[in-house]
Amino acid sequence: MNVFCNHDLNSEIVNCLKQERIEKGIAIYAYCLMPDHLHLLISPLERGVNVSKFIGAFKSKTTKIAWKYELKGKLWQQRFYDHIVRKVESLKETCEYILNNPVRKGLVENRGDYEFSGIIDSIYM
């Protein structure tokens, strides 16, 4: 189901992602909010919470945001898929995959034209 088709909702979700990044001490290397799912490439920082706690807090806050837009029930599936990336080269490839998702799905011709994706933290932190 294409839940993320409302520009204002999407903007609030991306803003929440950026705010939670700071509050929870998480690096966000790449993100892409697609119409029906979210891609994230994240890592806890030394002072940050673990990935599960970050995702749980983010899902809870964004669900409440979605309710303001009259979306009912849960916004996210119960579980999330995670994968450990061990090499910088793999991080770069994963970033490329995430950022090119809107192009592969035919939403835009150039990935830079998609408003709800980007890189926040450098891989070389």
C-alpha positions as CSV (number, residue, x, y, z in Angstrom):
1,M,0.0,0.0,0.0
2,N,1.4,3.4,-0.9
3,V,1.2,5.2,2.4
4,F,3.9,7.8,1.8
5,C,2.3,9.8,-1.0
6,N,1.5,12.9,0.9
7,H,4.2,15.6,0.6
8,D,3.6,17.1,4.0
9,L,3.5,13.7,5.8
10,N,6.7,12.7,4.0
11,S,8.4,15.9,5.0
12,E,7.5,15.4,8.6
13,I,8.7,11.8,8.5
14,V,12.1,12.9,7.1
15,N,12.3,15.7,9.7
16,C,11.6,13.2,12.4
17,L,14.3,10.9,11.1
18,K,16.8,13.7,11.3
19,Q,15.7,14.7,14.7
20,E,15.8,11.1,16.0
21,R,19.3,10.8,14.5
22,I,20.6,13.6,16.8
23,E,18.6,12.5,19.9
24,K,19.5,8.9,19.7
25,G,23.1,9.2,18.5
26,I,22.8,7.4,15.1
27,A,24.6,8.0,11.9
28,I,22.4,8.0,8.8
29,Y,24.5,7.4,5.8
30,A,21.6,7.2,3.3
31,Y,17.8,7.2,3.4
32,C,15.0,7.0,0.9
33,L,11.3,7.2,1.8
34,M,9.5,5.4,-1.1
35,P,5.7,5.5,-1.5
36,D,5.4,2.1,0.3
37,H,8.6,1.6,2.3
38,L,11.7,3.2,3.8
39,H,15.4,2.4,3.1
40,L,18.0,3.4,5.8
41,L,21.7,2.8,6.0
42,I,22.4,3.6,9.6
43,S,24.9,2.9,12.4
44,P,24.9,3.7,16.1
45,L,27.5,6.2,17.2
46,E,29.7,5.6,20.3
47,R,27.2,7.5,22.5
48,G,24.1,6.3,20.7
49,V,21.4,3.7,21.3
50,N,21.4,0.4,19.4
51,V,19.6,0.1,16.0
52,S,16.5,-1.7,17.4
53,K,15.9,1.1,20.0
54,F,16.3,3.8,17.3
55,I,13.9,2.0,14.9
56,G,11.4,1.5,17.7
57,A,11.4,5.1,18.7
58,F,11.3,6.3,15.1
59,K,8.4,4.0,14.2
60,S,6.4,5.1,17.3
61,K,6.9,8.8,16.6
62,T,6.1,8.6,12.9
63,T,3.0,6.6,13.5
64,K,1.7,9.4,15.7
65,I,2.6,11.9,13.0
66,A,0.7,9.8,10.4
67,W,-2.4,9.8,12.6
68,K,-2.5,13.6,12.1
69,Y,-3.0,12.8,8.4
70,E,-5.9,10.5,9.2
71,L,-4.0,7.3,8.5
72,K,-5.4,4.6,10.7
73,G,-3.6,1.8,12.6
74,K,0.0,0.9,12.4
75,L,2.2,2.7,9.9
76,W,5.0,0.2,9.8
77,Q,5.3,-3.6,9.7
78,Q,6.2,-5.2,13.1
79,R,9.7,-6.3,12.1
80,F,12.4,-4.7,10.0
81,Y,15.1,-6.2,7.9
82,D,18.7,-5.5,8.9
83,H,22.0,-6.5,7.5
84,I,25.6,-5.9,8.8
85,V,27.8,-4.2,6.3
86,R,31.5,-4.7,7.1
87,K,33.5,-3.0,4.3
88,V,33.5,0.7,3.2
89,E,33.1,-0.5,-0.4
90,S,29.9,-2.3,0.6
91,L,28.7,0.8,2.4
92,K,29.1,2.8,-0.8
93,E,27.3,0.2,-2.9
94,T,24.5,0.1,-0.4
95,C,24.2,3.9,-0.5
96,E,24.1,3.8,-4.3
97,Y,21.4,1.2,-4.2
98,I,19.3,3.2,-1.7
99,L,19.7,6.5,-3.5
100,N,18.9,5.0,-6.9
101,N,15.7,3.2,-5.7
102,P,13.4,6.0,-7.0
103,V,15.0,5.8,-10.4
104,R,14.6,2.0,-10.6
105,K,11.0,2.4,-9.6
106,G,10.3,5.1,-12.3
107,L,9.5,7.9,-9.9
108,V,12.2,10.2,-11.2
109,E,14.8,10.1,-14.0
110,N,17.6,11.4,-11.8
111,R,18.1,10.4,-8.2
112,G,18.8,14.0,-7.2
113,D,15.3,14.9,-8.3
114,Y,13.7,12.7,-5.6
115,E,12.9,14.9,-2.6
116,F,12.7,12.3,0.1
117,S,16.1,10.7,-0.1
118,G,19.7,11.7,0.6
119,I,22.9,11.3,2.5
120,I,23.1,12.9,6.0
121,D,26.4,11.6,7.4
122,S,29.6,10.8,5.6
123,I,30.7,7.2,5.4
124,Y,34.1,8.4,6.3
125,M,33.1,9.8,9.8
